[in-house]
Structures are given as C-alpha cells and as structure tokens.
Amino acid sequence: MEYAEDDFLMLSGIQHYAFCKRQWALIHLEQQWQENVHTVAGQLLHKKAHDKFFYEKRRDTLIVRALPVKSRELGISGECDIVEFKRCEEGISLHGHSGLYMPYPVEYKKGSPKQTDMDILQLTAQALCLEEMFSTDIPEGALFYGETRRRDTVLFSEEEKTRVRTMFAQMHDMFRRGHTPQVKWSKSCNACSLKEICLPRLGKVVPVERYIAAHMQEEDG
C-alpha cells in the first residue's frame, strides 16, 4: 500500500505519538499548540542545524542540512536536520559527484539522552524515508544532544523499523477517524507544553477524602 501525498503525516509526529497519543492528536488533529521552555530550547537548537543554504564537503563526506524527505509506504514527510553522505563502496551514486556514498542521518536534540526511545524512533523514521528515496539500506545514524555536546550512534534494527511502521499505521488510522484519546495523567504530563490545554489532572481519579481535605485547606488558608 502507498499513501497519496494529500494523506501524508508529519514525520516528527512520531515523537509526539510515542510520548503521548493524546498529545499527538491534540497537535495534529485539533491543531493545538503551546510553547514552553522545552519547546523553545529545542527550536533554538534546530535553528542552527536547519540552514537550507548550507552545503559542505569534508574530504569524503558531503554534508546537507534540512534535507526534505518522504515515504509513500509510511505516508509521511519531513526534514532531516543533517544528512552526511559518506563515501563508501556499498553506497549509492549522487548526481554531480564521483564515487558512491552512504546516507547517514543526524538528528539534533536539546538536553541529554532520554530513557525512552522516542528520539530513536524519529531517527529511524528518517532512515526509512532515505532508504525508500535512495533505494538502499542504511545501517546507522546519530543523535546529537545539546547538553552533552556529543553524538550517540544509533543502529537501525529491523525490530525498531517494524515499530515505526506499526506506529505510523496506527497514526493514520486515528487521523482518518478523527479520534483524540481520553486524558490519562502521568508524571510526564508536568513537562508537556499542552498541559494547560489538555488539563490531564481532570482525568486523574482522586479519592473523595483527599478532594475534601484539599478544599478544606484552601478555605482555612
């Protein structure tokens, strides 16, 4: 199955979906958005990487920023922060350049490596787009974190690629149905830029005794 371009979803949405399905629906279905310190810091870091007029060659490596990518199989489109085309015998040919090159996507993130695999899922989705576009297999890429100022190598496993395919299929299904999941509070809600829109605590079950005690304290204060 291939998706028409009118049905494409945003590639970066997989990170929202992995973090919280309701957050993804609020942003991509209901067009809700609100900035916080985390989103602003991320935008500033990406601004340095997304220079569409930047092109550089370092010995056997071509460096391209803000490279548009898409996949008809996944029904997604987006941009890679940086793609390094590294010269190697197993690579692909590039118009205007001699030799063969292997695409190597690099995604920029603020902070430090996460305990979850949200960033890995996004980078894997970029690799799948590049594989489809260039008809090749891409073994690895990297995540660059603003806090540690170093790259973490990511190997693209078949298991992770299957997860990405499954998640985008679910996202397309939710988008077609126009379905926004019910709120489900967790500790991660505290760092979400949409918490004032989502109001996650309204969906958290609070014992009656605690509810009454809290309101009595407010009245006494």
Steps between C-alpha positions, in 0.01 A plus 500: 500500500616852418353823636410801287692815590177669615484237775859539619560552872787694656802278558585681826157407634626155594680653796177662622316170449761298689492753787119516520235401247271776630773762454547387140126524432470845659784631283438321170123454507376798700783740404573589864844625602657690788862589558696430816867519594565152358349570157677837468838349592447228242411753230815703567718190468329393176532850355877453492467170315224604257694726267354412162776684319774303675698248301845381589751242389760364739736258330283194427183635664227724355292683764147619422269675748119513513469229235131441408405132521185296448369146482196386303506168684472669839301800376726759661718796414739725689858619521825352625704742710820378335579221255863412448572310181810296580701356216515121507497202262151387611345841442287666233586736218422871537441732206801721440735302725736218417511188712236337723357642823302366797236732658552556872218697672580712806220637721559789741335490843517728802593362841650157551414147377153389609410182688232434237562426131296793361803661337613168354155447347513839328850440365397152381205654314742736326718204403199316354418804287859523377507127426187531287621815324847365418412128467760388751540360851629744762669327794540791742462867586554721804325715761677819608403637844544867588578434867766234454629654174571160351351249259346169596513242222170325420490164320180458300366158599219320319309492828509879529405544134199272552394707802518817291288348224242379754480835676448698180227256393327566834544876457343490153207303643448753781526789256240348266260445791572844649549328834655682800570257788364571846731671746720273713717677755861401566812671638612582146201737470689754714752562220241511221446836327131414455413430863295822530303399190479128574424547874628150584421520872129517423530144381686382809283317749534666842362335817206692648676537837803665338279728288304622806816542709666709227201735471473535879866605510434761230209643699700507825784678319 
